[in-house]
Amino acid sequence: MSLRNSVFIATSLDGYIAREDGSIGWLDEASATVPEGEDFGYNAFFESVDVLITGRKTFDQVLTFAEWPYADKPVVVQTRRPLEVPERLAQVTPSAEEPRALVQRLEAQGARRAYVDGGVTIQRFLAAGLIDDLIITTIPILLGKGIPLFGPLEQDVHLAHVSTQSYKCGFVQTTWRVVYTT
Ligand SMILES: NC(=O)c1ccc[n+]([C@@H]2O[C@H](COP(=O)([O-])OP(=O)(O)OC[C@H]3O[C@@H](n4cnc5c(N)ncnc54)[C@H](OP(=O)(O)O)[C@@H]3O)[C@@H](O)[C@H]2O)c1
């Protein structure tokens, strides 16, 4: 596939991306300790993607933010239900396509790199063999329970370590490349 699908996400040390109720106050609190101007490479990453593929639950959460964070980049929301999209967000479209069909469509439309977001959504793309790289920022906190980044898999997913950077604030960012053998 020529569409590169990338994950850029923050997790607790025990692998959760949100509490069980979907809240991310723990992440906001940790982010408040970060020196001004440090974005952990997010802006450069965001600039490098043409399209976002996000789960409906993540989309719902993003809608509660004070500002829409994705400018006018196209956002595809994976959902099996009707999606209410505010009128000002004409670039947001719902999709119930399976990951492979969605990737093929986006490729045909000329997309080169997608930002895949949301736990279940990332897991569906991983299971379909469609994630190329993961940039995971580990936050120094244990939540004990919550919404996991990863889940059950039919087969192992092999990874190559690309880089790890640690920050004074305690965040540790590791980039992984998924290794496909077939
Ligand atoms: N820590 C971070 O950096 C970070 C980043 C992103 C998100 N989050 C948090 O993660 C939480 C959301 O993650 P999540 O794992 O619960 O969900 P998600 O991946 O954001 O969304 C899950 C939704 O995807 C849709 N879906 C599932 N299977 C599908 C299929 N076969 N076809 C089409 N659509 C399908 C369903 O929507 P319908 O129910 O509408 O059908 C499902 O509810 C939020 O609390 C968010 O704040 C944290």
Ligand as a Chemical Component Dictionary entry (heavy atoms), coordinates in Angstrom:
data_LIG
# 
_chem_comp.id                   LIG 
_chem_comp.type                 NON-POLYMER 
_chem_comp.pdbx_formal_charge   0 
_chem_comp.three_letter_code    LIG 
# 
loop_
_chem_comp_atom.comp_id 
_chem_comp_atom.atom_id 
_chem_comp_atom.alt_atom_id 
_chem_comp_atom.type_symbol 
_chem_comp_atom.charge 
_chem_comp_atom.model_Cartn_x 
_chem_comp_atom.model_Cartn_y 
_chem_comp_atom.model_Cartn_z 
_chem_comp_atom.pdbx_ordinal 
LIG N1  N1  N 0  -4.198  9.452  24.976 1  
LIG C1  C1  C 0  -4.357  9.881  23.736 2  
LIG O1  O1  O 0  -3.416  10.428 23.115 3  
LIG C2  C2  C 0  -5.680  9.639  23.050 4  
LIG C3  C3  C 0  -5.743  9.746  21.643 5  
LIG C4  C4  C 0  -6.950  9.437  21.024 6  
LIG C5  C5  C 0  -8.053  9.070  21.777 7  
LIG N2  N2  N 1  -7.953  9.014  23.126 8  
LIG C6  C6  C 0  -9.114  8.622  23.938 9  
LIG O2  O2  O 0  -9.523  7.329  23.551 10 
LIG C7  C7  C 0  -10.925 7.202  23.759 11 
LIG C8  C8  C 0  -11.570 6.612  22.511 12 
LIG O3  O3  O 0  -10.911 5.418  22.125 13 
LIG P1  P1  P 0  -11.770 4.089  21.892 14 
LIG O4  O4  O 0  -10.809 2.968  21.772 15 
LIG O5  O5  O -1 -12.820 4.008  22.938 16 
LIG O6  O6  O 0  -12.557 4.364  20.543 17 
LIG P2  P2  P 0  -12.297 4.929  19.081 18 
LIG O7  O7  O 0  -11.358 4.084  18.331 19 
LIG O8  O8  O 0  -12.028 6.398  19.146 20 
LIG O9  O9  O 0  -13.772 4.787  18.478 21 
LIG C9  C9  C 0  -14.451 3.544  18.554 22 
LIG C10 C10 C 0  -15.617 3.594  17.607 23 
LIG O10 O10 O 0  -15.206 3.214  16.294 24 
LIG C11 C11 C 0  -16.328 2.760  15.588 25 
LIG N3  N3  N 0  -16.096 1.425  15.042 26 
LIG C12 C12 C 0  -15.702 0.315  15.690 27 
LIG N4  N4  N 0  -15.709 -0.742 14.863 28 
LIG C13 C13 C 0  -16.130 -0.277 13.666 29 
LIG C14 C14 C 0  -16.372 -0.881 12.397 30 
LIG N5  N5  N 0  -16.209 -2.214 12.205 31 
LIG N6  N6  N 0  -16.774 -0.088 11.379 32 
LIG C15 C15 C 0  -16.968 1.220  11.555 33 
LIG N7  N7  N 0  -16.791 1.852  12.746 34 
LIG C16 C16 C 0  -16.378 1.100  13.768 35 
LIG C17 C17 C 0  -17.483 2.635  16.591 36 
LIG O11 O11 O 0  -18.271 3.807  16.470 37 
LIG P3  P3  P 0  -19.891 3.698  16.625 38 
LIG O12 O12 O 0  -20.089 3.258  18.036 39 
LIG O13 O13 O 0  -20.342 5.094  16.339 40 
LIG O14 O14 O 0  -20.332 2.685  15.600 41 
LIG C18 C18 C 0  -16.732 2.629  17.914 42 
LIG O15 O15 O 0  -17.529 3.055  18.989 43 
LIG C19 C19 C 0  -11.455 8.592  24.049 44 
LIG O16 O16 O 0  -11.719 8.675  25.423 45 
LIG C20 C20 C 0  -10.297 9.501  23.678 46 
LIG O17 O17 O 0  -10.242 10.627 24.467 47 
LIG C21 C21 C 0  -6.789  9.290  23.777 48 
# 
loop_
_chem_comp_bond.comp_id 
_chem_comp_bond.atom_id_1 
_chem_comp_bond.atom_id_2 
_chem_comp_bond.value_order 
_chem_comp_bond.pdbx_ordinal 
LIG N1  C1  SING 1  
LIG C1  O1  DOUB 2  
LIG C1  C2  SING 3  
LIG C2  C3  SING 4  
LIG C2  C21 DOUB 5  
LIG C3  C4  DOUB 6  
LIG C4  C5  SING 7  
LIG C5  N2  DOUB 8  
LIG N2  C6  SING 9  
LIG N2  C21 SING 10 
LIG C6  O2  SING 11 
LIG C6  C20 SING 12 
LIG O2  C7  SING 13 
LIG C7  C8  SING 14 
LIG C7  C19 SING 15 
LIG C8  O3  SING 16 
LIG O3  P1  SING 17 
LIG P1  O4  DOUB 18 
LIG P1  O5  SING 19 
LIG P1  O6  SING 20 
LIG O6  P2  SING 21 
LIG P2  O7  DOUB 22 
LIG P2  O8  SING 23 
LIG P2  O9  SING 24 
LIG O9  C9  SING 25 
LIG C9  C10 SING 26 
LIG C10 O10 SING 27 
LIG C10 C18 SING 28 
LIG O10 C11 SING 29 
LIG C11 N3  SING 30 
LIG C11 C17 SING 31 
LIG N3  C12 SING 32 
LIG N3  C16 SING 33 
LIG C12 N4  DOUB 34 
LIG N4  C13 SING 35 
LIG C13 C14 SING 36 
LIG C13 C16 DOUB 37 
LIG C14 N5  SING 38 
LIG C14 N6  DOUB 39 
LIG N6  C15 SING 40 
LIG C15 N7  DOUB 41 
LIG N7  C16 SING 42 
LIG C17 O11 SING 43 
LIG C17 C18 SING 44 
LIG O11 P3  SING 45 
LIG P3  O12 DOUB 46 
LIG P3  O13 SING 47 
LIG P3  O14 SING 48 
LIG C18 O15 SING 49 
LIG C19 O16 SING 50 
LIG C19 C20 SING 51 
LIG C20 O17 SING 52 
# 
